[in-house]
Amino acid sequence: MSRLFGTIKNLWESRQRTDEASDTVTPFQLKSGATVVIDSVLPLLLRDHSPIEPFTQESVWSVGIIDLGQSTYLHRFYFDDEDYWLQVLSHGQRDAQGEDLILFVYEESLSVTSETELKRLAGPQSDIGLPEYEYDGCTFYRQWGSEEGQTELVPLAEQVRSPEEHYKINHLSMLYARDIDLTDRREFLLFSVEEDADGNISITTSRGVTLMPSDIQVI
């Protein structure tokens, strides 16, 4: 087990950025304590296209940031209702607008305690990383990697701040998507092998849907 997890640790460290982008401006004035209100029309729009049920109003508890390099950042906003989180892509540390908003809902979180279990759930013995992934009766298509067969998961290092603490989460992730017959909207499936500061490892599955800036109000 330690050898496999050591290999994962090396993958993370080889891709991590040395800076934490601590002075990065968060898009849409989203921050810890901010309240996000979602347009009441959105659930009606998604009906018959996606099983995701957006919340009506939620407060941001913690904020995560992932430096992708070349002044590109993923911002992640975690809410008081721990089932939901919002991801926004931005370009440059002073980009207060952002793009590619995705509202995610946690579908599953599994603790991993052995090398065998990790290989079965997210390694070569699993379907994660293949060009297509069947989930809940739907076919999702891989967004990262161009290999014809299974591709490696993508290392991401996330710095998270809440009103109570600051910590890091290491991810090995794979993103899938599918069209849902709505203009400029898609549904997403994100798998992530996560290691927290204490060395605990889990595998999370999140299902998400595209949001438009007009879908949200931040107060």
C-alpha angles and dihedrals in degrees: 000000000000092000093054094044089047089057090051090050090053091052091052094047093048091059103035121112118231095223124069096210087232093166095051115132112234116231123253091010089284112163142139108302095022118127121227119206118193120211110259090226093066098075089051091049093050094047111114090013105063135011091222113117110201118217120247098224132354138168122232112242104176138010127216129192130195120194108217094180131248090067092298121133140183112215118199123194119197119200137214085254097068093204091076136060134167127219125200129181119217136180116220130003092268097050104123095174109056130181142220096055114192125182109209131196120200109241099178143352120195126187114227119213105163142042091237092054093048093051091049095048104036109359136080090301092060133072093239109116096029118124092253132032126193114215131165091345094308132106116231123191125221115253100188125059131024101225118127090226133031116331130202121266116256118249115229128175115208127195112203129195128188131168088267108038150002119225144154130240122195116211137193102193145178126193127207130180142185136192117252101189094255120120112260092351129111137171120239138203118200124189119191134180101208132195120190129205091273093055095253112149127207138164117228130193118202127183118203146176134208117263127199120220086244090060093069138055120194117207 
